[in-house]
Amino acid sequence: MLFYDELAVELGATIYGAANDVFINADGFKKSIASPGLGNYLSMAKAAAATQNIIGSEGLKHRSYVQSHGTGTPQNRQTESKVLNNTAKTFGISDWPIVAVKSFLGHCLASSAGDQIMATLGFWNEGILPGILSIDEIADDVANSAIDFKLEHLELGNKAMAATIINSKGFGGNNASASILAPHIVTEMLSRRHGKKAMKVCSKRNEDLKANAELSESKAMNGVNQIIYKFDNNVLAGKNLTNGEQTLTVDGINTPVSLTVENPYSDMCD
């Protein structure tokens, strides 16, 4: 669940990470056969710069990694590795860790970037960076002079990495790269913005929240939870609507729905 930072502090929400920024660029002019183009170079460079703005140059070099698009086809492995390798060299990175959750899940199409984010949040929760276990070695046509494809799981601890860049390639469409910040980095930032007193209250509320969550899960696992489902409760239908030429009124809602819509083409009409 994505929270505005002030609301997260107020409610004592558990912080798993934060979306620093997201960059989207289309490839532009295309050949007759769709293939990855320039757009991903732009989105990755912007995401790396945005990450560096928060955790600094040394943080980007030594405490960040990439959740790659990682489809792994002959065309994708060449083009994406060049993008990532080029970005690493641009920012002075010599061994940027690269992982790919698709090696476990396959290509989930629209949800693939979401899979990458889930794997990233899981790393910060468990401290284990998942390796690419579907291959034994890196192909000869993969660019990797400044990047390091992790082929084994690494137990690094949940504070070893300060940020992750999620990369999603468009293959003729939009490319997206997102800068995701670690929860311990986010907590430091929230403390600076809202103050230590507010964060102390937030921590206490979070303890209560976790206790309630654990109790709820325990009941669910033991089959003693009591879920109340009220069928057709407060469901509104056409009979609850009063129609008018200028407004619509819904039962139980004091403010009517206005049907007065501005005509942006009024100067073009009689």
BALOBA-1460 file (C-alpha; in Angstrom, 3 decimals):
// residues 270
<rec num="1" residu="m" x="0.000" y="0.000" z="0.000"/>
<rec num="2" residu="l" x="1.463" y="3.359" z="-1.052"/>
<rec num="3" residu="f" x="1.298" y="6.065" z="1.642"/>
<rec num="4" residu="y" x="1.966" y="9.765" z="1.670"/>
<rec num="5" residu="d" x="4.813" y="10.146" z="4.186"/>
<rec num="6" residu="e" x="2.829" y="12.236" z="6.680"/>
<rec num="7" residu="l" x="0.020" y="9.665" z="6.771"/>
<rec num="8" residu="a" x="2.489" y="6.802" z="7.254"/>
<rec num="9" residu="v" x="3.968" y="8.564" z="10.298"/>
<rec num="10" residu="e" x="0.540" y="9.433" z="11.698"/>
<rec num="11" residu="l" x="-0.750" y="5.857" z="11.461"/>
<rec num="12" residu="g" x="2.476" y="4.146" z="12.476"/>
<rec num="13" residu="a" x="2.540" y="2.154" z="9.258"/>
<rec num="14" residu="t" x="5.238" y="-0.470" z="8.723"/>
<rec num="15" residu="i" x="7.706" y="0.949" z="6.200"/>
<rec num="16" residu="y" x="8.979" y="-1.571" z="3.653"/>
<rec num="17" residu="g" x="10.593" y="0.982" z="1.330"/>
<rec num="18" residu="a" x="9.737" y="4.098" z="-0.655"/>
<rec num="19" residu="a" x="9.292" y="5.098" z="-4.281"/>
<rec num="20" residu="n" x="11.875" y="7.836" z="-4.788"/>
<rec num="21" residu="d" x="11.029" y="8.561" z="-8.441"/>
<rec num="22" residu="v" x="9.910" y="6.852" z="-11.644"/>
<rec num="23" residu="f" x="11.060" y="7.752" z="-15.161"/>
<rec num="24" residu="i" x="9.382" y="6.741" z="-18.417"/>
<rec num="25" residu="n" x="10.768" y="7.249" z="-21.916"/>
<rec num="26" residu="a" x="9.567" y="5.895" z="-25.251"/>
<rec num="27" residu="d" x="12.126" y="4.659" z="-27.765"/>
<rec num="28" residu="g" x="11.020" y="7.171" z="-30.415"/>
<rec num="29" residu="f" x="11.461" y="6.377" z="-34.107"/>
<rec num="30" residu="k" x="11.325" y="2.632" z="-34.731"/>
<rec num="31" residu="k" x="12.456" y="0.095" z="-37.273"/>
<rec num="32" residu="s" x="9.790" y="-2.017" z="-38.968"/>
<rec num="33" residu="i" x="10.528" y="-4.799" z="-36.474"/>
<rec num="34" residu="a" x="10.185" y="-3.689" z="-32.850"/>
<rec num="35" residu="s" x="13.383" y="-3.782" z="-30.814"/>
<rec num="36" residu="p" x="14.687" y="-1.940" z="-27.738"/>
<rec num="37" residu="g" x="15.923" y="1.560" z="-28.508"/>
<rec num="38" residu="l" x="17.218" y="4.680" z="-26.804"/>
<rec num="39" residu="g" x="14.436" y="5.178" z="-24.253"/>
<rec num="40" residu="n" x="15.814" y="2.764" z="-21.665"/>
<rec num="41" residu="y" x="19.199" y="4.518" z="-21.637"/>
<rec num="42" residu="l" x="17.371" y="7.701" z="-20.660"/>
<rec num="43" residu="s" x="15.144" y="6.169" z="-17.990"/>
<rec num="44" residu="m" x="18.024" y="4.249" z="-16.359"/>
<rec num="45" residu="a" x="20.318" y="7.288" z="-16.317"/>
<rec num="46" residu="k" x="17.599" y="9.420" z="-14.723"/>
<rec num="47" residu="a" x="16.816" y="6.765" z="-12.112"/>
<rec num="48" residu="a" x="20.508" y="6.403" z="-11.240"/>
<rec num="49" residu="a" x="20.854" y="10.186" z="-10.904"/>
<rec num="50" residu="a" x="17.737" y="10.383" z="-8.699"/>
<rec num="51" residu="t" x="19.103" y="7.606" z="-6.498"/>
<rec num="52" residu="q" x="22.481" y="9.318" z="-6.225"/>
<rec num="53" residu="n" x="20.734" y="12.524" z="-5.144"/>
<rec num="54" residu="i" x="19.449" y="10.722" z="-2.043"/>
<rec num="55" residu="i" x="22.184" y="8.249" z="-1.040"/>
<rec num="56" residu="g" x="25.193" y="9.984" z="-2.588"/>
<rec num="57" residu="s" x="27.792" y="8.807" z="-5.092"/>
<rec num="58" residu="e" x="29.371" y="6.250" z="-2.746"/>
<rec num="59" residu="g" x="25.959" y="4.893" z="-1.839"/>
<rec num="60" residu="l" x="25.063" y="4.408" z="-5.495"/>
<rec num="61" residu="k" x="28.405" y="2.727" z="-6.209"/>
<rec num="62" residu="h" x="28.495" y="0.346" z="-3.262"/>
<rec num="63" residu="r" x="25.016" y="0.079" z="-1.720"/>
<rec num="64" residu="s" x="22.629" y="-0.192" z="-4.661"/>
<rec num="65" residu="y" x="21.688" y="-2.883" z="-7.152"/>
<rec num="66" residu="v" x="19.409" y="-3.400" z="-10.166"/>
<rec num="67" residu="q" x="16.304" y="-5.533" z="-10.528"/>
<rec num="68" residu="s" x="16.650" y="-6.015" z="-14.282"/>
<rec num="69" residu="h" x="13.917" y="-6.581" z="-16.845"/>
<rec num="70" residu="g" x="15.761" y="-9.841" z="-17.392"/>
<rec num="71" residu="t" x="13.711" y="-11.510" z="-20.132"/>
<rec num="72" residu="g" x="16.956" y="-13.160" z="-21.262"/>
<rec num="73" residu="t" x="16.248" y="-13.615" z="-24.979"/>
<rec num="74" residu="p" x="19.256" y="-13.155" z="-27.300"/>
<rec num="75" residu="q" x="18.030" y="-9.675" z="-28.231"/>
<rec num="76" residu="n" x="17.037" y="-8.626" z="-24.708"/>
<rec num="77" residu="r" x="20.195" y="-9.841" z="-22.991"/>
<rec num="78" residu="q" x="22.369" y="-7.846" z="-25.377"/>
<rec num="79" residu="t" x="20.354" y="-4.645" z="-25.333"/>
<rec num="80" residu="e" x="19.567" y="-4.496" z="-21.611"/>
<rec num="81" residu="s" x="23.086" y="-5.458" z="-20.558"/>
<rec num="82" residu="k" x="24.436" y="-2.621" z="-22.715"/>
<rec num="83" residu="v" x="22.007" y="-0.184" z="-21.080"/>
<rec num="84" residu="l" x="22.914" y="-1.271" z="-17.541"/>
<rec num="85" residu="n" x="26.633" y="-1.469" z="-18.286"/>
<rec num="86" residu="n" x="26.591" y="1.982" z="-19.877"/>
<rec num="87" residu="t" x="24.750" y="3.460" z="-16.878"/>
<rec num="88" residu="a" x="27.189" y="1.869" z="-14.446"/>
<rec num="89" residu="k" x="30.227" y="3.250" z="-16.284"/>
<rec num="90" residu="t" x="28.635" y="6.697" z="-16.514"/>
<rec num="91" residu="f" x="28.280" y="6.864" z="-12.716"/>
<rec num="92" residu="g" x="31.662" y="5.328" z="-11.955"/>
<rec num="93" residu="i" x="30.313" y="1.960" z="-10.821"/>
<rec num="94" residu="s" x="32.612" y="-1.013" z="-11.416"/>
<rec num="95" residu="d" x="30.585" y="-4.025" z="-10.218"/>
<rec num="96" residu="w" x="26.886" y="-3.134" z="-10.017"/>
<rec num="97" residu="p" x="24.920" y="-6.177" z="-8.771"/>
<rec num="98" residu="i" x="22.253" y="-7.333" z="-11.246"/>
<rec num="99" residu="v" x="19.418" y="-9.740" z="-10.417"/>
<rec num="100" residu="a" x="16.298" y="-10.839" z="-12.323"/>
<rec num="101" residu="v" x="13.165" y="-12.189" z="-10.643"/>
<rec num="102" residu="k" x="11.923" y="-13.440" z="-14.043"/>
<rec num="103" residu="s" x="14.370" y="-16.326" z="-13.616"/>
<rec num="104" residu="f" x="11.860" y="-17.662" z="-11.055"/>
<rec num="105" residu="l" x="8.519" y="-16.382" z="-12.325"/>
<rec num="106" residu="g" x="8.841" y="-16.065" z="-16.077"/>
<rec num="107" residu="h" x="7.434" y="-13.005" z="-17.866"/>
<rec num="108" residu="c" x="4.244" y="-11.848" z="-16.140"/>
<rec num="109" residu="l" x="3.621" y="-9.072" z="-18.720"/>
<rec num="110" residu="a" x="1.801" y="-6.152" z="-17.062"/>
<rec num="111" residu="s" x="2.739" y="-7.205" z="-13.520"/>
<rec num="112" residu="s" x="6.438" y="-7.852" z="-14.187"/>
<rec num="113" residu="a" x="7.633" y="-4.567" z="-12.684"/>
<rec num="114" residu="g" x="5.379" y="-5.249" z="-9.694"/>
<rec num="115" residu="d" x="7.094" y="-8.618" z="-9.298"/>
<rec num="116" residu="q" x="10.440" y="-6.816" z="-9.234"/>
<rec num="117" residu="i" x="9.226" y="-4.426" z="-6.540"/>
<rec num="118" residu="m" x="7.877" y="-7.300" z="-4.421"/>
<rec num="119" residu="a" x="11.244" y="-9.087" z="-4.682"/>
<rec num="120" residu="t" x="12.998" y="-5.856" z="-3.690"/>
<rec num="121" residu="l" x="10.831" y="-5.320" z="-0.618"/>
<rec num="122" residu="g" x="11.359" y="-8.979" z="0.233"/>
<rec num="123" residu="f" x="15.136" y="-8.480" z="0.172"/>
<rec num="124" residu="w" x="14.932" y="-5.652" z="2.701"/>
<rec num="125" residu="n" x="12.673" y="-7.762" z="4.870"/>
<rec num="126" residu="e" x="14.767" y="-10.951" z="4.756"/>
<rec num="127" residu="g" x="18.250" y="-9.692" z="3.825"/>
<rec num="128" residu="i" x="18.705" y="-12.236" z="1.023"/>
<rec num="129" residu="l" x="19.496" y="-11.035" z="-2.509"/>
<rec num="130" residu="p" x="18.056" y="-13.649" z="-4.922"/>
<rec num="131" residu="g" x="20.501" y="-14.910" z="-7.526"/>
<rec num="132" residu="i" x="19.745" y="-15.797" z="-11.145"/>
<rec num="133" residu="l" x="19.580" y="-19.579" z="-10.791"/>
<rec num="134" residu="s" x="18.210" y="-20.411" z="-14.236"/>
<rec num="135" residu="i" x="21.654" y="-20.188" z="-15.931"/>
<rec num="136" residu="d" x="25.132" y="-21.578" z="-15.238"/>
<rec num="137" residu="e" x="27.123" y="-18.820" z="-16.932"/>
<rec num="138" residu="i" x="26.782" y="-15.465" z="-18.687"/>
<rec num="139" residu="a" x="26.578" y="-15.546" z="-22.494"/>
<rec num="140" residu="d" x="29.518" y="-14.163" z="-24.464"/>
<rec num="141" residu="d" x="27.391" y="-11.443" z="-26.095"/>
<rec num="142" residu="v" x="26.361" y="-9.898" z="-22.748"/>
<rec num="143" residu="a" x="28.033" y="-6.610" z="-21.793"/>
<rec num="144" residu="n" x="29.299" y="-6.893" z="-18.224"/>
<rec num="145" residu="s" x="32.498" y="-4.898" z="-17.807"/>
<rec num="146" residu="a" x="30.920" y="-2.713" z="-15.089"/>
<rec num="147" residu="i" x="28.030" y="-4.885" z="-13.879"/>
<rec num="148" residu="d" x="27.942" y="-8.142" z="-11.938"/>
<rec num="149" residu="f" x="25.202" y="-10.701" z="-12.619"/>
<rec num="150" residu="k" x="24.550" y="-12.573" z="-9.386"/>
<rec num="151" residu="l" x="24.142" y="-16.304" z="-10.103"/>
<rec num="152" residu="e" x="23.805" y="-17.347" z="-6.458"/>
<rec num="153" residu="h" x="21.720" y="-16.174" z="-3.510"/>
<rec num="154" residu="l" x="23.567" y="-13.742" z="-1.247"/>
<rec num="155" residu="e" x="22.799" y="-13.280" z="2.450"/>
<rec num="156" residu="l" x="23.792" y="-9.647" z="2.893"/>
<rec num="157" residu="g" x="21.555" y="-8.479" z="5.722"/>
<rec num="158" residu="n" x="18.602" y="-6.138" z="5.290"/>
<rec num="159" residu="k" x="20.655" y="-2.930" z="5.611"/>
<rec num="160" residu="a" x="23.399" y="-3.803" z="3.134"/>
<rec num="161" residu="m" x="21.636" y="-2.025" z="0.269"/>
<rec num="162" residu="a" x="20.311" y="1.526" z="0.428"/>
<rec num="163" residu="a" x="18.450" y="1.551" z="-2.892"/>
<rec num="164" residu="t" x="17.324" y="-0.523" z="-5.854"/>
<rec num="165" residu="i" x="16.618" y="0.481" z="-9.430"/>
<rec num="166" residu="i" x="13.713" y="-1.374" z="-11.022"/>
<rec num="167" residu="n" x="14.094" y="-1.592" z="-14.789"/>
<rec num="168" residu="s" x="11.377" y="-2.423" z="-17.311"/>
<rec num="169" residu="k" x="12.058" y="-2.323" z="-21.052"/>
<rec num="170" residu="g" x="9.516" y="-1.497" z="-23.697"/>
<rec num="171" residu="f" x="10.650" y="-3.314" z="-26.854"/>
<rec num="172" residu="g" x="9.126" y="-0.676" z="-29.089"/>
<rec num="173" residu="g" x="7.003" y="0.930" z="-26.390"/>
<rec num="174" residu="n" x="7.621" y="2.752" z="-23.106"/>
<rec num="175" residu="n" x="10.631" y="2.009" z="-20.919"/>
<rec num="176" residu="a" x="10.381" y="2.614" z="-17.176"/>
<rec num="177" residu="s" x="13.050" y="2.754" z="-14.461"/>
<rec num="178" residu="a" x="12.196" y="3.397" z="-10.814"/>
<rec num="179" residu="s" x="14.376" y="4.421" z="-7.886"/>
<rec num="180" residu="i" x="13.290" y="2.519" z="-4.743"/>
<rec num="181" residu="l" x="14.723" y="3.418" z="-1.326"/>
<rec num="182" residu="a" x="15.406" y="1.034" z="1.558"/>
<rec num="183" residu="p" x="13.241" y="1.270" z="4.704"/>
<rec num="184" residu="h" x="16.158" y="2.287" z="6.939"/>
<rec num="185" residu="i" x="16.972" y="5.143" z="4.559"/>
<rec num="186" residu="v" x="13.314" y="6.187" z="4.490"/>
<rec num="187" residu="t" x="13.128" y="6.147" z="8.294"/>
<rec num="188" residu="e" x="16.129" y="8.479" z="8.492"/>
<rec num="189" residu="m" x="14.519" y="10.842" z="5.991"/>
<rec num="190" residu="l" x="11.210" y="10.834" z="7.875"/>
<rec num="191" residu="s" x="13.003" y="11.610" z="11.134"/>
<rec num="192" residu="r" x="14.632" y="14.659" z="9.554"/>
<rec num="193" residu="r" x="11.331" y="15.887" z="8.133"/>
<rec num="194" residu="h" x="8.949" y="15.147" z="11.013"/>
<rec num="195" residu="g" x="11.282" y="15.120" z="14.023"/>
<rec num="196" residu="k" x="12.351" y="12.471" z="16.530"/>
<rec num="197" residu="k" x="9.294" y="13.004" z="18.755"/>
<rec num="198" residu="a" x="6.878" y="12.210" z="15.921"/>
<rec num="199" residu="m" x="8.922" y="9.155" z="14.936"/>
<rec num="200" residu="k" x="8.878" y="7.890" z="18.529"/>
<rec num="201" residu="v" x="5.079" y="8.047" z="18.507"/>
<rec num="202" residu="c" x="5.095" y="6.396" z="15.080"/>
<rec num="203" residu="s" x="7.251" y="3.552" z="16.416"/>
<rec num="204" residu="k" x="4.896" y="2.922" z="19.330"/>
<rec num="205" residu="r" x="1.850" y="2.843" z="17.053"/>
<rec num="206" residu="n" x="3.705" y="0.475" z="14.764"/>
<rec num="207" residu="e" x="4.332" y="-1.916" z="17.653"/>
<rec num="208" residu="d" x="0.589" y="-1.990" z="18.380"/>
<rec num="209" residu="l" x="-0.162" y="-2.435" z="14.675"/>
<rec num="210" residu="k" x="2.207" y="-5.403" z="14.372"/>
<rec num="211" residu="a" x="0.781" y="-7.012" z="17.513"/>
<rec num="212" residu="n" x="-2.759" y="-6.735" z="16.113"/>
<rec num="213" residu="a" x="-1.599" y="-8.123" z="12.759"/>
<rec num="214" residu="e" x="0.095" y="-11.100" z="14.404"/>
<rec num="215" residu="l" x="-3.020" y="-11.812" z="16.492"/>
<rec num="216" residu="s" x="-5.236" y="-11.600" z="13.405"/>
<rec num="217" residu="e" x="-2.945" y="-13.933" z="11.437"/>
<rec num="218" residu="s" x="-2.793" y="-16.411" z="14.313"/>
<rec num="219" residu="k" x="-6.592" y="-16.553" z="14.485"/>
<rec num="220" residu="a" x="-6.828" y="-16.986" z="10.713"/>
<rec num="221" residu="m" x="-4.253" y="-19.801" z="10.683"/>
<rec num="222" residu="n" x="-6.103" y="-21.605" z="13.478"/>
<rec num="223" residu="g" x="-9.524" y="-21.131" z="11.932"/>
<rec num="224" residu="v" x="-10.947" y="-19.083" z="14.787"/>
<rec num="225" residu="n" x="-11.281" y="-15.772" z="12.982"/>
<rec num="226" residu="q" x="-14.799" y="-14.411" z="12.730"/>
<rec num="227" residu="i" x="-15.396" y="-12.705" z="9.419"/>
<rec num="228" residu="i" x="-18.696" y="-10.842" z="9.181"/>
<rec num="229" residu="y" x="-20.077" y="-10.499" z="5.670"/>
<rec num="230" residu="k" x="-23.197" y="-8.364" z="5.332"/>
<rec num="231" residu="f" x="-24.766" y="-9.258" z="1.999"/>
<rec num="232" residu="d" x="-26.333" y="-6.336" z="0.110"/>
<rec num="233" residu="n" x="-25.574" y="-3.950" z="2.993"/>
<rec num="234" residu="n" x="-25.931" y="-0.261" z="2.041"/>
<rec num="235" residu="v" x="-25.746" y="-1.088" z="-1.680"/>
<rec num="236" residu="l" x="-27.143" y="1.819" z="-3.707"/>
<rec num="237" residu="a" x="-29.272" y="1.278" z="-6.793"/>
<rec num="238" residu="g" x="-31.290" y="3.353" z="-9.239"/>
<rec num="239" residu="k" x="-34.117" y="3.695" z="-6.738"/>
<rec num="240" residu="n" x="-31.755" y="5.707" z="-4.509"/>
<rec num="241" residu="l" x="-31.231" y="8.306" z="-7.218"/>
<rec num="242" residu="t" x="-33.289" y="11.466" z="-7.819"/>
<rec num="243" residu="n" x="-32.803" y="12.743" z="-11.360"/>
<rec num="244" residu="g" x="-32.781" y="16.378" z="-12.362"/>
<rec num="245" residu="e" x="-31.706" y="18.314" z="-15.435"/>
<rec num="246" residu="q" x="-29.040" y="20.227" z="-13.508"/>
<rec num="247" residu="t" x="-28.241" y="17.833" z="-10.641"/>
<rec num="248" residu="l" x="-28.517" y="14.250" z="-9.457"/>
<rec num="249" residu="t" x="-29.230" y="13.524" z="-5.787"/>
<rec num="250" residu="v" x="-28.144" y="10.307" z="-4.062"/>
<rec num="251" residu="d" x="-29.928" y="9.153" z="-0.895"/>
<rec num="252" residu="g" x="-27.794" y="9.722" z="2.189"/>
<rec num="253" residu="i" x="-25.435" y="12.164" z="0.471"/>
<rec num="254" residu="n" x="-26.115" y="15.814" z="1.165"/>
<rec num="255" residu="t" x="-24.157" y="17.283" z="-1.743"/>
<rec num="256" residu="p" x="-25.884" y="16.789" z="-5.118"/>
<rec num="257" residu="v" x="-23.932" y="15.753" z="-8.204"/>
<rec num="258" residu="s" x="-23.769" y="18.697" z="-10.587"/>
<rec num="259" residu="l" x="-24.500" y="18.131" z="-14.258"/>
<rec num="260" residu="t" x="-23.291" y="21.590" z="-15.195"/>
<rec num="261" residu="v" x="-20.234" y="20.786" z="-17.305"/>
<rec num="262" residu="e" x="-18.191" y="23.557" z="-18.900"/>
<rec num="263" residu="n" x="-18.141" y="23.440" z="-22.682"/>
<rec num="264" residu="p" x="-14.543" y="24.013" z="-23.874"/>
<rec num="265" residu="y" x="-15.793" y="24.497" z="-27.429"/>
<rec num="266" residu="s" x="-18.336" y="27.228" z="-26.678"/>
<rec num="267" residu="d" x="-16.595" y="29.738" z="-28.985"/>
<rec num="268" residu="m" x="-16.938" y="27.235" z="-31.852"/>
<rec num="269" residu="c" x="-20.662" y="26.547" z="-31.361"/>
<rec num="270" residu="d" x="-23.736" y="28.583" z="-32.338"/>
